[in-house]
């Protein structure tokens, strides 16, 4: 399988880095989650490319695409990817988005006639919007860490800073939390010093959780700040946006739990999903018994679901 890498210049300050593979007639555009990049789909690309001509875009603030904070909102990013569809793909396309990539995919489906299918991998509808965002794991974790990182100027390495300050340390026992945190953060710092351009590896840290750091070395924390202050949503009304979707749509829902003080640990609640289902006319919903990264944890079932729509 050959994967081609290229860049599309939208305007003088905006470049979208993308990858392309497969020779099938039908087109599929993949949009990754926040904090990673197109490489997050590596374990499913080969199978998908047997059925689709696949395009993978690093959206702004990620990978080798432009790190331009003026574009870190749903409308600007969505419009520029529509421009990419019109001028690079030049054909009808199924658009798949994971997490925040699903928010962008939805905007595209609502605004671009060339989008003939919408595939949503656990996007945070309603939960990441307005005051609701304050009691979500993403706000407590990545968004707040990005915000605090930008307020200081002592530590320059965001990957190390995020590892040391991630919210999950709160789940460790009180009597051992700081000892374990300092020990493992030391491992992270040592690895980052030797391998600043590689995905993070930390001794004794579960591989499954390290996947959330893949691509983080090319992530702009100012993108996370846009979720912290809600400027990413740019005044978009998701009720209106979802009701504009007319193409076939699939929603892949991962597990969600409600933690202490009502903290939403997951993308969205079951009530949020019911609301989404009421707003999109042709929506199919499929549940997966796994965490937020369905394509990573359940690749066979993920590919089967994509091909079913």
Secondary structure, 3 states (H helix, E strand, C coil): CCCEEEEEEEECCEEEEEEEECCCCCEEEEECCCCCCHHHHHHHHHHHCCCCEEEEEECCCCCCCCCCHHHCCHHHHHHHHHHHHHHHHCCCEEEEEECHHHHHHHHHHHHCCCEEEEEEECCCCCCCCHHHHHHEHHHHHHHHHHHHHHHCCCCCCHHHHHHHHCHHHHHCCCCCHHHHHHHHHHHHHHHHHHCCCCCCCCCCCCHHHHHHHCCHHHCCHHHHHHHHCCCCCCCCCHHHHHHCCCCEEEEEECCCEECHHHCEECCCCHHHHHHHHHHCCCEEEEECCCCCCHHHHCHHHHHHHHHHC
